[in-house]
Amino acid sequence: MTVNAHAKINWTLHVLGTRPDGYHELESIVLPVELHDVITIEEDPEITCVTEGCDVPQEKNLAYLAAVALRDATGCTRGARISIRKNI
């Protein structure tokens, strides 16, 4: 499966506070734009995430962390190869 992940412009952005998981609660008004990254997900024995156009290590990539969390929460034993072509 291949999808486009569109960019957005934040018209307003208020940081409301830090959640227990270390991320922040946000309140914002956004405008989507045509600029986008391209994400391809393919079946694979392991969960891997490769990016083209940035230097984020796999272990810190949110797509990788989400895939691992989904696998762990469901008990699924299958994997996926996530390829992200950064244009944003």
Secondary structure, DSSP 4 states (H G I P E B T S, - for coil): -EEEEEEEEEEEEEEEEE-TTS-EEEEEEEEEEEEEEEEEEEEESSEEEEEES----GGG-HHHHHHHHHHHHHT---EEEEEEE---
